[in-house]
């Protein structure tokens, strides 16, 4: 039985140990290899691109023409990282002792190994990992399965967008380290309850009373409705939200991926746990309509992020207090948080 009651009206929130206890943190992190994680957009790839995600497993996305591979970034000789930054290289060479691999991970050569018996074997190749692609977005895993179910809710709502043609904008890249447990950051993301109190400028853009939350297996969708005169999506006539002034689609996919769709394009947030009370947040920006940049709900993401950082770092201090153990949920505003806690504890 889950420790989070399925009836949100009766449920208590996540026990504080999920935010503060090292053993609980390690237990949760050990399951991340069973989940899918965002790796990159095809348009931001070099020939060899190290992956930055929560798996704590060194991986590379490599590209040969249109062919993509997801392989280990650990040299099969002595465990050195093969590639530490994106490169246009046509081969992979370990910087430690010069072992060379092709871009699909196959062993090619190694100095001073001519007299080694039974060498090379398949174990000298770089292992590959499962990966999938959806509309130019690449996802990887260690043991995850059924990618189509993982991405289906996103496909249903925004699959009409030409995401594969979005341009990677390096100027929109951000990276923050915050003194907070990763789950607190997700908690904060999954509700618009705090918008009037924390995000004054965003509150002026969005119609708070029309803000909605939808739950699906493995994730949450929040829909921001624009106030009069603010930028909105030009939705197809057959779209489920046609006729609504949608300013933003905010998708969260378990455990820590946020796909934020705005009229200008896509902002990807990666939540990367580093320790029980430290988290790294990485932003990627992919632009579909340059003329919409700087406007509406997605206009000043740096300000919103700074406001959120203040909140979650303060909450980390609070949930670490002997005075706090669990709280309660708002049945109208915190359904997404409740859904996340159910997934996490199950």
N, C-alpha and C positions, 0 to 999 in steps of 0.2 A: 504493500500500500504506500502510495506517495505521501510524503510529509506535507505536501501542499494540497489542501482539500480542493477537489474539482469544482465545488460550488464557491465562487468568488465571494459570495455574501457571508460565508462562514470561514473562509480561509484566512490563515495568518501568512505573512510574507516569509521570505527566505530566512532561515536561522542565521545569525550573525557569523557562525563559523565558516559559512561559504565565502565570506569576505575576508576572514582574518586567520583561519587555521591552515597551516602549511600542509598537513596531511590531507585535508579535504581538497585543497588546491591541487596537489599532486594527483589525487585520485581522479578529479575532473579532467585534468590535462592529459591523463593517460588514455582518455577516450577520444581525443581530438583526431587521431589517425583514422577513425572510422567515419569521419565527416568529410564533405567536400569543402574546398577553400579556394578563394580567388587567387589566381596567379598573375594574370596580366591581360591586357587587350592586345590583340594581334598587331595593332598599329604602333605599339610601343616597343616591340621586340627588336633586339639586335640578333646577330647569329647565335650568340650565347648570352642568356639573361638569367642571373641568379634570382631565385624566387624568395620573396619576403612574405611569410605568412606564419600562422601560429603553430605549425606542425613541429617546429624545433627539429626539423630534418633537412639537412642541406640538399637542395635540389636545383636543377637547371632546366630552363626551357630553351631548347635549341631549335634553330630554323634553317632548313636547307630548301631554298625556293619557297614553295607553299607548304612543304612538309614540316610538321612540328613534332618534336620529341620532348618527353619529360623524363629526365634521367637523374641519377645520383650525381651530386657535386663532390663526392669523396673519392679521391684517388685510391685505386685498388692495390697500390704498393704499400704506402705507409699511412694512409688516412688523411693526407693533406687535402685542403679545399682546392679544387682544380681551378675554379674561376671565382673571383671576389667582386668583379664589377662587369657590367654589360660590355660586350666586345663584338666587333665585326669579324673576328677571327674565322678562318675556314677549317680550323682544327682546334682541338683542345689539348693543351700541353700543361702538365702539372709543373708548377713553378719550383717544386722542391727538388726532384731528381730527373725531370725531363720526360716522364712517361707521356706518350702521345695517344690520343683517342680521336676517332672521327666524331662528327657532330651527332651521330646517333648512338654514341657511347661505346662503339667497338674499339677494342685495343688495336693499336697500329704499330707501335715500336717502343723500345726501352733501351737506353744505353747500358752497357756493362752486364747484359743478361744473356749473352750468347751461349754460355756453358751451363745454364740452368736447365735441369731435367724437366721434361713434361711441361714445357712453357712455350707459348701462352696457352691457357685453357679458357673456357667460358667464364670462369670466375675472375678473370682479369679484365673483362668488359665492365663498363659502368652499368649497374642495374637500372632498369626502367621502372617508372611508376604510372599508375592509371591517371589519365587526364581526359577531359572532355571540353568541347567548345560549343558555345551558344552565342550566335550573332556577333562573332569576333571576340567574345570574352572567354578566356581560358581558365579552367578550374582543374585542380589536382587533388589527389588524396593518396593515402597509403593503403587503406582497405575499404574505402567507401564503395557502395554499389548504387545502382538505380539513379543515375544522374537525371534522367528525364523527370522523375518525381520531384527531385530536389529543385529543379528550375521551373516546374510547370506553372506555378502561380505567377511568376514573373513573366513568363511567356504569354499567359492568358491576358495580362493587363497591359503590357508595354511591348509585346512582340511586334506590333505594327511599326515601331520606331526603327529607323535604319541605323541601329547601334553599331553594326559592323563598319560603317563609314565614318563614325565619329573620329575626330582627330585627337591624339594624345597631346595635352598641353602641359609641358614640364613646368611652366610658371605657376600652375595650380597645385603642384606637389607640396605637401606639408608633412611634417613628422614631429610628433610631440611625445614626450615622456611625461606621464602623470603619476602622481603618488596616490594610486587608487587601485583596488582590485578590478579586474576586467569586467566582472559581472555588474558592478555598480555603474560602469559606463553604459553597458547594455540596458540596464534598468532605466537610466535617464533617457536614453534614446527612444525607448518603447512607449512613451506617453507624451501627449501634448498638454497634459495637466499643468505642467510647470511653465508653459510658454508665457502667459500673462505676467507671471511673477519674475521670470528670469530673462526672457528675450523680448524686451520692449519693442524694438524695431521690427522683429519678425511678427509680433502680435499685430502691428499696424497693417501688415501685408495680408495675413491670414484671417479668415472668418472663424474665430474660435468655436462658435456654436455649431458650425458645420463640419468641424474636424472629426474624422471618423477612423475607426480601427477595425481591421478585418483579420481574423486568425486563419491559418492554414497549417497543415502538417509541416513541422520544421521551421515555421517562420511567422512573420507578422507583416501586414501592410497597413501603413498609415497614409491617409489621403488628406492633403492640405487643400482647402478651398480658398480661392483668392477673394479678397475684398474687391469692391468695385474699382475698375480701372487698372488693376494689377495684371501682370502677364499671366497667361494661361496656355495650356496645351490646345492645339487645334486638333481635336479628336475626330477620328473617322465616324461617319454617321451610324455605323453598325456597332460602335463601341459601347460597352455596358455603362460607361460614364458620360456618354454623349448628352450634351445639354448642361453639364455641370462645369463650373469655372475652376477646373483643377489646376492648382498652382504647383503641386509637387506630389510625386509618388515616393514614399519612403519605405523601402523594403529592408527587412532584417531577415537574414537566413542564419540559422544556428550553425556554429556557436557565435561568431563575431564578425559577420559580413553585413555591411550596410550598402545598399545600392540606392542612391538618391537621384531620382530622375526629375529634371527641371526643364522648362521650355528651351534652355540653352544647351542641355546635354545631360551628362551623367557625372556625379561625384561619387567615387567609391571610398568608403571608410573601412579600413582594416583594424580590428581590435586584436592586438598581439600581446598576450599575457607574458610578462617577464619574471614576475615573482608574485607572491600572494598579495602584496600591496604596491605593485608597480606595473604599469601597463604602457605600451607604446601604441600610439594611434598614427596610422599612415593614411594620407589622403592622396588619391589620384583623380585627375580631372580629364574628361573626354568631351570635346565640344562638338555639337552638331549644328548650332546656329550662333555664330559670333555676334550677331546683332542683339541677342538677348542677354549677353553677359552683363553682370552687374545689376540686374533688375530682378525684382520680385523676391520670392521665397529663397531663391538660391543666389541672391545678390551679394551678401556679405557673410560668407561662411566663416571667415577668420574670427569675426566678432562673436558669432554664435558659438564657435568652438571654445573661445576663451571664457565665455559665460558658463558653458557646460563644464569646463575644466574646474572652475571655481566650485561649482556645486558638488561634483563627484569627489573632489579631494576633501571637501568639508564633510561629506557623508562618510568617507573612509574613517575620519577621526571619530565620527559619531558612532558608527557601528562597531568600532573597537572599544567603546566605552563599556564599563561594567553595568552601566545603567540601561543598556539597550540589548534586546535579544531578538524580538520580532515585532512587526507592526501589522496593520490591516490594509486591505486594498479598497480603493474606490471602485464600486461595481460599474460605474459609468465611464471612468477615465483611465483605469489601470488594467484593463483586460489584457493588453499586450504584455505587461510585466508579469501578470499572473500566468499567462501562457508560457512565457520563457521559464519561469520558476518551475512549472510543471515538467517541462522538457528536461531542464537541468537536473532535477531531483529524480526523475525516472530513469 
